Amino acid sequence: MEGPSNGGMLYHESQESKLCAVHCVNAVLQGPFFSEFDLAALAADLDHRERMVMPGDGSAGADVSHNVSLGGDFSIQVLEKALEVWDLQVIPLGSPNADSAKIDPELENAFICHLEDHWFCIRKVGGEWYNFDSLYAAPEHLSKFYLSAYLDTLKGYGWSIFLVRGNFPHECPLSASESSNKYGLWISPEDAQRITKSCNERNNAPQRATSSVPPSPAQFMSEADQIAMIAFQEEEDLNAAIAASLMDCAAPGVVSDNRAVGSVVVGVPVEAPKDEQNQPAVVSAEPQTPQEDAGLNDSASALKEENPADSAAHH
């Protein structure tokens, strides 16, 4: 049986300058396959080809690149060319060829997301989905339900989403000593979950607003996370409410012993207490006050005094 890719480890690159496109491509491939110089070379080649088909002598706008900005942001065409090297195809999610991915995104393997000048990758590794955003300290695990809700939320915020299909590399071809760079690391799913939880707890702490700068793409993603998580929590709350309603409709004399199987609480019949003659004891439905208890004791004593024969018969 074929083992997990890269020994079950996740490859993640942290944000460096404006190299999110490099981080995104390497996240798709799950290894440090490309550097910023590799993508810059692809961008230069694309620029040259575009100038060759331009009318005139091609000198107009020769110093302007449409595939890489001065800050290092690359175009989708550069990402497409990089992934084509590894026999991978980039398809806009709005394309008819991606219709099945819109219905069952969990059956795919990777998505690329872009807004303004930020790229990031959502990738399935070892059968589990992760958000490999380079702005995150570690890959963030996504459930299958959360994946669909997250993609829908991103589209609502104006993100461009691309589907990646093809023969993904199963292993990083470099040796362990070479398969890293200054912004990449290999991390286990357990460590990724621990780091993500720690970061979320720290980010959810009360913070004072320090500026009125418009939200950045990273802040958009944070809001998208919250909306998708709320949708997931509402479904969980609905399931809990249904389970509680079923318990309320249980037969009289059945109470819960707080044991749960899945989301259903198991009720355990409780037998009524019996007296010494194995007859069901009569239990008052309302608590009695000390004065009432004293009155009952006095009445019992009076009955014994009035019927000594009955008391003797019992002995």
Residue pairs with C-beta under 8 A, 6 or more apart in sequence:
2 170
4 126
5 30
5 125
5 126
5 169
5 170
5 171
6 30
6 31
6 171
6 172
6 186
8 126
8 188
8 189
9 186
9 187
9 188
10 30
10 125
10 130
10 132
10 139
10 186
10 187
10 188
10 189
10 192
11 26
11 27
11 30
11 31
11 32
11 172
11 184
11 185
11 186
12 27
12 132
12 134
12 136
12 138
12 139
12 184
12 185
12 187
12 192
13 22
13 23
13 26
13 27
13 32
13 132
13 134
13 181
13 183
13 184
13 185
14 23
14 134
14 137
14 183
14 184
14 185
15 23
15 134
15 135
15 183
16 23
16 134
16 182
16 183
17 71
17 72
18 69
18 71
18 72
18 73
18 117
19 36
19 72
19 134
19 183
20 73
20 117
20 118
20 119
20 120
20 134
20 135
21 39
21 73
21 74
21 78
21 79
21 119
22 34
22 35
22 36
22 39
22 74
23 119
23 120
23 121
23 132
23 134
23 183
24 79
24 112
24 119
24 120
24 121
24 132
24 134
25 33
25 34
25 39
25 79
25 82
25 83
25 121
26 32
26 33
26 34
26 184
27 120
27 121
27 123
27 132
27 134
28 83
28 88
28 110
28 112
28 121
28 123
28 164
28 168
29 83
29 86
29 168
29 169
30 123
30 125
30 168
30 169
30 172
31 169
31 172
31 173
31 174
31 179
32 172
32 174
32 179
32 180
32 181
32 184
33 86
33 169
33 172
34 82
35 181
36 72
38 82
39 68
39 74
39 78
39 82
40 68
42 67
42 78
42 81
42 82
43 65
43 67
43 68
43 74
43 75
43 78
44 65
44 67
44 68
45 81
46 66
46 67
46 75
46 77
46 78
46 81
47 65
47 66
47 67
50 66
51 58
51 61
51 62
52 58
54 60
66 75
67 74
67 75
67 77
67 78
68 74
68 75
68 78
69 117
71 117
73 117
74 119
76 90
76 114
76 160
76 162
79 90
79 112
79 119
80 90
83 89
83 90
83 164
83 166
86 166
86 167
86 168
86 169
87 166
87 167
88 164
88 165
88 166
88 167
88 168
89 164
89 165
89 166
90 112
90 162
90 163
90 164
91 97
91 98
91 162
91 163
91 164
91 165
92 98
92 160
92 161
92 162
92 163
93 101
93 102
93 111
93 151
93 155
93 161
93 162
93 163
98 163
100 107
101 107
101 108
101 163
105 111
105 147
105 148
105 151
106 124
106 129
106 144
106 147
106 148
108 124
108 163
108 164
108 165
109 123
109 124
109 164
109 165
109 168
110 121
110 122
110 123
110 124
110 163
110 164
110 168
111 121
111 122
111 123
111 151
111 161
111 162
111 163
111 164
112 119
112 120
112 121
112 161
112 162
112 164
113 119
113 120
113 121
113 122
113 154
113 159
113 160
113 161
113 162
114 159
114 160
114 161
114 162
115 157
115 158
115 159
115 160
115 217
115 220
116 217
117 217
118 135
118 217
118 218
120 131
120 132
120 133
120 134
120 135
120 221
121 132
121 133
122 129
122 130
122 131
122 132
122 142
122 147
122 150
122 151
123 129
123 130
123 132
124 130
126 189
128 141
128 189
129 141
129 142
129 143
129 144
129 146
129 147
130 139
130 140
130 141
130 142
130 192
131 139
131 140
131 142
131 150
132 139
133 140
133 218
133 221
134 183
135 218
135 221
136 196
136 199
137 195
137 196
137 199
138 187
138 191
138 192
138 195
138 196
138 199
139 187
139 192
139 196
140 192
140 196
141 189
141 192
141 193
141 196
142 150
143 232
145 232
145 235
146 228
146 229
146 232
149 227
149 228
149 231
149 232
150 224
150 225
150 228
151 161
152 228
153 224
153 227
153 228
154 161
154 221
154 224
155 161
157 220
157 223
157 224
159 220
172 179
179 186
180 186
187 195
203 222
215 223
239 263
240 263
243 263
243 264
243 265
246 264
247 256
247 265
247 267
250 267
253 269
253 270
253 272
254 267
254 268
254 269
254 270
255 267
255 268
255 270
256 265
256 266
256 267
256 268
257 266
257 267
257 268
258 265
259 265
259 266
259 268
260 266
272 280
272 281
272 283
273 281
273 283
274 280
274 281
275 281
288 296
304 311
